[in-house]
Amino acid sequence: MNDERLRAFLRDSLELWGVDGTVEAGETPTLAAIRAHSGTLVWIERIAPSDLPFRWAVRWRSAGDAPGGPRELRPKASPSLVGLLSAIRAALGVDRGSPVRIAPQPDAAPFTVR
């Protein structure tokens, strides 16, 4: 995924989560910087190919945190887009929501294969 496409995806994600903020290009190695109106800053960096299986690193500083805190100095590595979104949600304090569960009705007839 190229950097601009990822930033557009992150903008859409913020909107979906109801987070007021912006997603901007950052200076290398930061490919995206999220500035939430709550004061939280999130930086997404692309990890060098030699550090695979991880693709991205997420650093953040919550509103009121001093610069150079542990979450800023020790990024969370993410091997996938799902992991990246999970780390960003945690940084922004976005509730995960209720998982969808699919199950048969209690009184449904058993499924048979013919």
Residue frames as qw, qx, qy, qz and C-alpha x, y, z in Angstrom:
[[0.000, 0.892, 0.453, 0.000, 0.00, 0.00, 0.00],
 [0.421, 0.430, -0.044, 0.797, 1.48, 3.35, -0.98],
 [0.234, -0.177, -0.487, 0.823, 1.73, 6.16, 1.56],
 [0.279, -0.032, -0.082, -0.956, -1.00, 8.44, 0.16],
 [0.612, -0.227, -0.629, -0.423, -3.46, 5.57, -0.04],
 [0.503, -0.268, -0.707, 0.419, -2.72, 4.67, 3.59],
 [0.039, -0.109, -0.288, 0.951, -3.25, 8.29, 4.69],
 [0.467, -0.128, -0.341, -0.806, -6.60, 8.39, 2.84],
 [0.634, -0.255, -0.726, -0.076, -7.58, 5.11, 4.57],
 [0.362, -0.214, -0.593, 0.687, -6.63, 6.58, 7.95],
 [0.197, -0.027, 0.017, -0.980, -8.72, 9.71, 7.26],
 [0.614, -0.206, -0.528, -0.550, -11.70, 7.48, 6.49],
 [0.581, -0.224, -0.734, 0.270, -11.04, 5.47, 9.66],
 [0.118, -0.089, -0.416, 0.897, -11.02, 8.61, 11.83],
 [0.422, -0.087, -0.195, -0.881, -14.33, 9.65, 10.31],
 [0.668, -0.196, -0.673, -0.252, -15.83, 6.20, 10.88],
 [0.516, -0.226, -0.664, 0.492, -14.67, 6.21, 14.52],
 [0.209, -0.901, -0.333, -0.182, -16.02, 9.73, 15.08],
 [0.615, -0.450, -0.043, 0.646, -12.59, 11.15, 15.90],
 [0.238, 0.971, 0.034, -0.012, -12.03, 14.84, 15.12],
 [0.555, -0.570, 0.405, 0.450, -8.54, 15.13, 13.71],
 [0.520, 0.762, -0.279, -0.268, -6.30, 15.37, 10.70],
 [0.878, -0.088, 0.357, 0.308, -3.97, 12.99, 8.90],
 [0.253, 0.912, -0.261, -0.190, -0.92, 14.57, 7.29],
 [0.840, 0.357, -0.272, 0.304, 2.24, 13.41, 5.57],
 [0.586, -0.779, 0.138, 0.175, 5.21, 13.38, 7.92],
 [0.204, 0.798, -0.563, -0.062, 8.94, 13.76, 7.54],
 [0.821, 0.192, -0.536, 0.034, 10.86, 10.54, 6.88],
 [0.072, -0.014, -0.977, -0.199, 10.58, 7.98, 8.46],
 [0.322, 0.383, 0.628, -0.596, 7.06, 9.13, 9.44],
 [0.078, 0.215, 0.736, 0.637, 4.62, 8.44, 6.62],
 [0.299, -0.655, -0.478, -0.503, 1.54, 9.74, 8.45],
 [0.127, 0.002, -0.558, 0.820, 0.94, 12.01, 11.43],
 [0.305, -0.637, -0.646, -0.290, -2.47, 12.04, 13.08],
 [0.058, 0.108, -0.377, 0.918, -3.38, 15.11, 15.12],
 [0.249, -0.591, -0.763, -0.074, -6.56, 14.54, 17.10],
 [0.131, -0.703, -0.068, -0.695, -8.41, 17.62, 18.34],
 [0.767, -0.612, -0.191, -0.023, -8.22, 16.04, 21.80],
 [0.174, -0.882, 0.438, -0.021, -4.48, 16.77, 21.72],
 [0.829, -0.193, 0.503, 0.148, -3.26, 13.24, 21.02],
 [0.344, 0.718, -0.495, -0.348, -0.51, 12.91, 18.40],
 [0.888, -0.016, 0.459, 0.035, 0.09, 9.64, 16.56],
 [0.195, 0.696, -0.567, -0.395, 2.98, 8.92, 14.19],
 [0.942, 0.154, 0.294, -0.046, 3.01, 5.97, 11.77],
 [0.017, -0.711, 0.624, 0.323, 6.37, 4.90, 10.39],
 [0.914, 0.304, -0.225, -0.144, 7.12, 2.32, 7.72],
 [0.697, -0.536, 0.459, 0.125, 9.57, -0.27, 9.04],
 [0.154, 0.625, -0.676, -0.359, 12.63, -1.17, 6.97],
 [0.858, 0.183, -0.363, -0.315, 12.27, -4.35, 4.87],
 [0.439, 0.322, -0.780, 0.308, 15.07, -5.94, 6.92],
 [0.217, -0.145, 0.663, -0.702, 12.82, -5.75, 10.01],
 [0.685, -0.088, -0.437, -0.576, 10.05, -7.92, 8.53],
 [0.062, 0.486, 0.817, 0.303, 7.54, -9.40, 9.45],
 [0.039, -0.717, -0.424, 0.552, 6.54, -5.97, 10.81],
 [0.397, 0.584, 0.436, 0.558, 5.37, -3.34, 8.34],
 [0.058, -0.779, -0.066, -0.621, 4.62, -0.29, 10.47],
 [0.413, -0.202, -0.595, 0.659, 5.49, 1.23, 13.83],
 [0.219, -0.795, -0.364, -0.433, 3.07, 3.42, 15.79],
 [0.354, -0.061, -0.452, 0.817, 4.24, 6.08, 18.24],
 [0.195, -0.751, -0.431, -0.460, 1.94, 8.37, 20.17],
 [0.192, 0.002, -0.471, 0.861, 1.72, 11.07, 22.78],
 [0.167, -0.695, -0.698, -0.039, -1.56, 11.64, 24.58],
 [0.063, -0.810, -0.066, -0.580, -2.79, 15.11, 25.47],
 [0.549, -0.787, 0.164, -0.229, -0.95, 16.26, 28.57],
 [0.925, -0.156, 0.093, 0.333, 1.97, 13.82, 28.15],
 [0.177, -0.826, 0.350, 0.405, 5.42, 15.35, 28.08],
 [0.684, 0.617, -0.364, -0.134, 7.43, 14.87, 24.87],
 [0.296, 0.511, -0.789, 0.172, 9.74, 11.85, 24.96],
 [0.710, -0.263, 0.444, -0.479, 7.43, 9.58, 26.94],
 [0.466, -0.207, 0.856, 0.084, 7.64, 5.77, 26.71],
 [0.648, 0.503, 0.566, -0.080, 4.92, 5.38, 24.04],
 [0.384, 0.896, -0.134, -0.179, 6.74, 7.90, 21.91],
 [0.075, -0.709, 0.693, 0.109, 10.20, 6.40, 22.39],
 [0.263, -0.110, 0.957, 0.059, 9.17, 2.72, 22.11],
 [0.539, 0.171, -0.280, -0.776, 6.78, 2.31, 19.19],
 [0.730, 0.077, 0.623, -0.271, 4.31, -0.53, 18.82],
 [0.014, 0.280, -0.787, -0.550, 5.20, -2.69, 15.82],
 [0.708, 0.326, 0.352, -0.519, 2.33, -3.79, 13.57],
 [0.373, -0.137, 0.824, 0.404, 2.60, -6.65, 11.08],
 [0.162, 0.460, 0.787, 0.378, -0.69, -5.94, 9.33],
 [0.134, -0.416, -0.211, -0.874, -3.24, -3.25, 8.56],
 [0.639, -0.579, -0.453, -0.224, -5.52, -4.73, 11.24],
 [0.682, -0.352, -0.325, 0.553, -2.72, -4.46, 13.81],
 [0.249, 0.186, 0.035, 0.950, -2.00, -0.90, 12.70],
 [0.358, -0.539, -0.322, -0.691, -5.64, 0.12, 13.16],
 [0.721, -0.520, -0.450, 0.085, -5.76, -1.59, 16.55],
 [0.563, -0.180, -0.226, 0.775, -2.70, 0.36, 17.74],
 [0.021, 0.300, 0.147, 0.942, -4.13, 3.66, 16.45],
 [0.532, -0.583, -0.445, -0.423, -7.50, 2.97, 18.11],
 [0.704, -0.451, -0.397, 0.378, -5.71, 2.30, 21.41],
 [0.403, 0.007, -0.079, 0.912, -3.66, 5.49, 21.06],
 [0.167, -0.327, -0.223, -0.903, -6.76, 7.58, 20.37],
 [0.225, 0.059, 0.721, -0.653, -8.87, 5.88, 23.05],
 [0.586, 0.072, -0.361, -0.722, -11.46, 4.65, 20.55],
 [0.678, -0.101, 0.620, -0.381, -13.75, 1.95, 21.92],
 [0.106, -0.151, 0.910, 0.371, -13.53, -1.30, 19.97],
 [0.627, 0.039, -0.191, -0.754, -17.30, -1.73, 20.01],
 [0.766, -0.070, 0.556, -0.314, -19.29, -4.94, 20.19],
 [0.069, -0.252, 0.863, 0.433, -18.21, -7.84, 17.99],
 [0.722, 0.142, -0.211, -0.643, -20.73, -9.31, 15.60],
 [0.333, -0.172, 0.920, -0.112, -21.66, -12.89, 16.41],
 [0.641, 0.159, -0.437, -0.610, -23.35, -15.18, 13.93],
 [0.192, -0.089, 0.944, -0.254, -25.11, -18.21, 15.33],
 [0.273, -0.303, -0.791, -0.456, -28.12, -20.36, 14.41],
 [0.543, -0.428, 0.027, -0.722, -31.46, -19.70, 16.02],
 [0.316, -0.284, 0.822, -0.378, -31.95, -21.91, 19.07],
 [0.703, 0.233, 0.559, -0.374, -35.00, -23.57, 17.50],
 [0.491, 0.596, -0.440, -0.459, -33.54, -23.93, 13.98],
 [0.990, 0.095, 0.083, -0.065, -33.42, -27.36, 12.35],
 [0.599, -0.490, 0.476, 0.417, -29.94, -28.92, 12.15],
 [0.392, 0.710, -0.392, -0.434, -28.00, -28.30, 8.95],
 [0.829, -0.024, 0.550, 0.100, -27.53, -31.37, 6.78],
 [0.107, 0.576, -0.585, -0.561, -25.34, -31.88, 3.74],
 [0.868, 0.282, 0.331, -0.239, -26.69, -33.97, 0.89]]
